[in-house]
Amino acid sequence: MAANPQEYILHHLQNLQYRASSCPADGYCFWTWNVDSLLFSVGLGVFFLWLFRRVGVKATTGVPGKLQCFIEMLVEFVDTSVKESFHGKNKLIAPLALTIFVWVFLMNLMDLIPVDWLPGAAAAAGVPYLKVVPSTDLNITLAMSFSVFFLMLFYSIKVKGVSGFVKELTLQPFNNKLMIPFNFLLEMVGLISKPVSLGLRLFGNMYAGELIFILIALMYTGNAAIGAMGGVAQVAWAIFHILVITLQAFIFMMLTIVYLSMAHEDH
């Protein structure tokens, strides 16, 4: 247990990191890996694939089980969202949207685990730090958003061609050759802001939610009255946070669909 509230908060916000041997002992180093974020994000992705494949293999046309019904409802919901928002023809978009929604939701869902359980178990095993919510790591959210960005660039060039993509960046919103530098500046700012805002939005909301859980955990002191208030606050925030984690996964999915739909538009 940390000696004071500040150390307690900083401890829970610190990632378990692996630094290359060439990195200095103190200070920033590019070759630093947040091991816990990678472990939980990859683990949850594998769990998602295993669960959906298992349900798909055992799916029946008779009376389906509760899990099969739930996953069928989820797939239908995502498929409807894609049909309403994506106006091109691409078989990749619906599976991609489903993967993003479920994966981000599972990462966000880790925020509902009491903040001291897994880090406490890790500390008992000799692991000094452990952050269990991958979406509170800016590296994870920006990696996902820039993956979407590269898909945007790929399909923009594939659908419009190199010349069409260049014209889109230089002849909008003012179709005049004298305005090409101004158009290019505006379009590049808008283009780059898409992945940055996509990643920062998810990170900011989940990081704030995790911080609130940590602050509530500080109320569990020797004072029984304050501890009881902390318990009520934790339950209330957890119930509200269920909406937050679902909404953030949905927003990330929908913006991905919209951005890729824009990339498929051929003017």
Summary of the structure (lengths in Angstrom):
residues: 267
radius of gyration: 22.3
end to end distance: 60.1
largest distance: 72.1
contacts: 747
relative contact order: 0.14
helix: 73%
strand: 2%
